[in-house]
Amino acid sequence: MFQVSKKSQYGLRALVFLAKRSKNKKPVSIKEIAENEAIPFAFLEKIILDLEKSKIVKGKKGIGGGYVLAQRPQKISVKEIVEVLEKTIIPVDCSLCRRAKKCASKDVWGKVQKSINKTLKSITLADLIK
């Protein structure tokens, strides 16, 4: 069964929280996000670092520091987020199978993957904060 990891679930929740707060443009601390979204602090730190490396969020150090979205919520798709946190979005990895060239079900998994990608790409953070 294809399943999204806790990392992506928590990452998306954290980004929705930031998107809701993006209008005031004040950075939000990891602690505040973790407390409001019931996400383990240490795990969220790692997630935020991945999101910062990928330029989905920007960090500000020092007093009043924290994180903000690097772009408007309308510009950040769920697909982009999940790709950063999952590395790949595939229900079945046919490339590892020795039967891939003659497998009848390979086309099914390809269609499922295209459908997942299309759906995730069509949803932005802005859609989730309405």
C-alpha positions as CSV (number, residue, x, y, z in Angstrom):
1,M,0.0,0.0,0.0
2,F,1.3,3.5,-0.9
3,Q,1.6,5.5,2.3
4,V,2.8,9.0,2.9
5,S,5.3,9.2,5.7
6,K,4.9,11.1,9.0
7,K,7.6,13.4,7.7
8,S,5.4,14.6,4.8
9,Q,2.3,14.7,7.0
10,Y,4.0,16.8,9.6
11,G,5.8,18.9,7.0
12,L,2.5,19.8,5.3
13,R,0.9,20.6,8.6
14,A,3.7,22.9,9.5
15,L,3.6,24.7,6.2
16,V,-0.2,25.1,6.4
17,F,0.4,26.7,9.8
18,L,3.0,29.1,8.3
19,A,0.7,29.8,5.4
20,K,-2.1,30.8,7.7
21,R,0.4,33.2,9.5
22,S,2.0,34.5,6.3
23,K,-0.2,37.6,6.1
24,N,1.6,39.2,9.1
25,K,5.0,38.3,7.7
26,K,6.4,37.7,11.1
27,P,8.7,34.7,11.5
28,V,7.3,31.8,13.5
29,S,9.5,29.6,15.7
30,I,9.7,25.9,15.4
31,K,8.6,25.6,19.0
32,E,5.4,27.5,18.2
33,I,4.7,25.4,15.2
34,A,5.4,22.1,17.1
35,E,3.1,23.1,20.0
36,N,0.2,24.2,17.8
37,E,0.4,21.3,15.4
38,A,1.3,18.6,18.0
39,I,4.5,17.7,16.1
40,P,7.6,16.4,18.0
41,F,10.0,19.3,18.2
42,A,13.2,17.4,17.2
43,F,11.5,15.8,14.2
44,L,10.1,19.2,13.1
45,E,13.6,20.7,13.3
46,K,14.9,18.2,10.7
47,I,11.8,18.7,8.5
48,I,12.2,22.5,8.5
49,L,15.9,22.2,7.6
50,D,15.0,20.1,4.6
51,L,12.3,22.7,3.6
52,E,14.8,25.5,4.1
53,K,17.4,23.8,1.9
54,S,14.8,23.4,-0.8
55,K,13.9,27.1,-0.5
56,I,10.3,26.5,0.5
57,V,10.8,28.3,3.8
58,K,13.3,31.0,4.9
59,G,14.8,31.3,8.3
60,K,15.7,34.3,10.3
61,K,18.1,34.0,13.3
62,G,18.1,35.9,16.5
63,I,15.5,37.6,18.6
64,G,12.2,37.6,16.8
65,G,13.6,34.9,14.5
66,G,11.9,31.9,13.1
67,Y,10.6,30.8,9.7
68,V,8.4,32.2,7.0
69,L,7.3,30.8,3.6
70,A,9.8,31.7,0.9
71,Q,7.0,32.2,-1.6
72,R,3.3,33.0,-1.5
73,P,1.1,30.1,-0.5
74,Q,-0.4,30.0,-4.0
75,K,3.0,29.2,-5.5
76,I,3.8,26.2,-3.3
77,S,2.2,22.9,-4.4
78,V,1.7,19.9,-2.2
79,K,3.6,17.9,-4.8
80,E,6.7,20.2,-4.3
81,I,6.5,19.6,-0.5
82,V,6.1,15.9,-0.7
83,E,8.9,15.5,-3.2
84,V,11.2,17.4,-0.9
85,L,10.3,15.3,2.1
86,E,9.8,11.9,0.5
87,K,12.4,12.2,-2.3
88,T,10.2,10.1,-4.6
89,I,6.4,9.7,-5.0
90,I,5.9,6.2,-6.5
91,P,3.4,3.6,-5.4
92,V,5.5,0.7,-6.9
93,D,9.1,0.9,-8.0
94,C,9.0,-1.2,-11.2
95,S,12.7,-0.4,-12.0
96,L,13.8,-2.9,-9.3
97,C,11.8,-5.8,-10.7
98,R,13.3,-8.3,-13.0
99,R,9.9,-8.7,-14.7
100,A,9.4,-5.0,-15.4
101,K,9.6,-5.4,-19.2
102,K,6.9,-8.0,-19.4
103,C,4.7,-7.2,-16.4
104,A,1.1,-6.6,-17.2
105,S,0.5,-4.5,-14.1
106,K,3.3,-2.0,-14.8
107,D,1.0,0.3,-16.8
108,V,-1.5,0.4,-13.9
109,W,1.2,1.6,-11.4
110,G,2.3,4.2,-14.0
111,K,-1.2,5.5,-14.3
112,V,-1.6,5.6,-10.5
113,Q,1.7,7.6,-10.2
114,K,0.6,10.1,-12.8
115,S,-2.8,10.5,-11.1
116,I,-1.1,11.1,-7.7
117,N,1.4,13.6,-9.2
118,K,-1.4,15.5,-11.0
119,T,-3.6,15.7,-7.9
120,L,-0.7,16.8,-5.6
121,K,0.4,19.4,-8.2
122,S,-3.1,20.8,-8.4
123,I,-3.3,21.6,-4.7
124,T,-1.4,24.6,-3.2
125,L,-1.0,25.7,0.4
126,A,-3.4,28.5,-0.4
127,D,-6.1,25.9,-1.1
128,L,-5.5,24.4,2.4
129,I,-5.9,27.6,4.4
130,K,-9.4,28.6,3.1
